[in-house]
Amino acid sequence: MDIRRLSFIAMLLLLFVCPFYIINTFWLMKSAKAEGIAAFQGKEFAGQLVHNYTVVMFVVKKDTFFYNTSDNIFFQPGTAVPIRYQKKNPADAKLGTWSGIWMGCIFYSAMPLLIILILLAHPSLIPYRSSVRLSFTPPFIFINHPPDE
């Protein structure tokens, strides 16, 4: 199957970048809001690395849950903090801010996106006006170079 260069780049984006955002969007659509209270500062030692974070307490149907924020996100104890959690599993929670919901998704999709953008921008990797042949037999991906003009 031969496809154009830009179609190949779009297919790579759909396969390797978009799933992070789609999964996060579904998680967000199924989540509910809650108001948490910053309980205390937590600290975890992982070998020589130290992780500091805020522990947030929130209540769902008379049950109390604790959520650890990401590293170096601090709130004063007693501060009201927005939380998003899964209705069926309140222990699956995130900080209810833009960065709390989307930064993990952006972080994990950044490397595949960077590689795809390099493929798009660098003309010697996939030349302009070329096509890409996808096959089930080796070579699985073959670049059909454009005819010389």
N, C-alpha and C positions, 0 to 999 in steps of 0.2 A: 504494500500500500504506500503510495507516494503522497506526501502532504507538503504544503508550502512551509517555508521557514517560520513565518509568523504564526501559522496554525500549530506548528510543533511547539513553539514557545508557549502559546496559549494552553496547549494540552499539558505541558509540564507544570504550568501554574495551577491548572485545575487538579492535577494529580498530587502535587507535592506541597502546595501552599494553602490552597482553599480549604482542605479538610480541617486544618486547625481552627479556622474562623467559623466553619459550618458547625463543628462540634461545640464550640464555645457559644454560638448563637442558640443552638438547641438547649444547652445547659441554662442559658439565661432565660429562655422562654418558659422553661419548666420550673424556674426558681421563684421563691417568694422573698419578700422583704421582711427584715426584722431590725429592731433597734438593739444594739449591743452596748455594753458598758466595758470600757477598758479596765481590766482587773489589776494587772500588774505587769512588770517587765520580766520577760523570760530570757534565759540564757542557756545555750546548748553548746557543748564541746564536742567537736568531731575531729579527733586527733589534735592537730595544732590549730585548727580553725575554730573560731568562736562565733556563734550566731546569736545576735541579740534581736529581740522582737517583742511585740506587745501581745499579751494574752487577752482576748476579748471574750466576755461572757454574754450569752444571749439566751432567752427563754422562749421555748416553743411548746405550747400545750402543757404547761406546768412542769416541763422537763428543762433542765439547765444544761447547756452545751458550751464548750470552750473552743475557741478558734485561735490559732497562732497566726499572726500576720506574717508577711514576708520579712526578710532580714532588713534591719535598720528602718523600720516604720514604727515610730513611737507615738504614743498618745499618753497624756497624763492620766493616772488612775482616776476613775470616776467620769471620764469624758464619754459622751454619747457617740457611738460609732455605727454607721450604717452597715448592715450585713445582708448578703443574699445567700440563701440556702436552698437545698433541694427539699421539696415537700415530703417526699418519701424517705429521704435520708438526711435529716438535719445536720448530721456530722459532716456532710459534704458542703462546706460553706466557703465563702470568699468575702473579702472586704467589699462593701457595696459602693465603691468609688470606681471611676473610669479605669484608673491604673490597677486597682485590685481585680477587676474583671478581665481586662484585655491585655495587660502587660505580659502575662505568661504566654498567651497566644502569640503576641508579637515577637517575644523573645525566641520561641521555638520555631517560628516560621521564618525568622530573619536569615538564617544560613541558606536554606534552599532558595529563598527569594534572591539572595545575593548571587548565588551561582547561576540562577536563571537570567538575572540581569546582565551578568558578565557574558553569558552565551548570546544574549540579544545585542549587546553593545560592541563586542569584539568581532570584527568582520572576518578574521581568519579562522575562527572556530566554526561558525556556520556562515558561509559567505552570503552576501546579499543576492537576491534573485535565485537562490538555490532551493532545492527541495530535499526532503528527508525521506528515505525509504525505510519503512518498518517491516520486519519480517520475523517469522517464527524460527527461521534457520539462520545459522551464522553467515555473515555478520548481521546481528539483530537490528542495528541502526547503521544506515549507510547514507552518506551525504552525496547527492547528485549535484555536482558543481555546474554552474551556469555555463552555457557555451561562450567561448571567447568572442568578443565583438570587435 
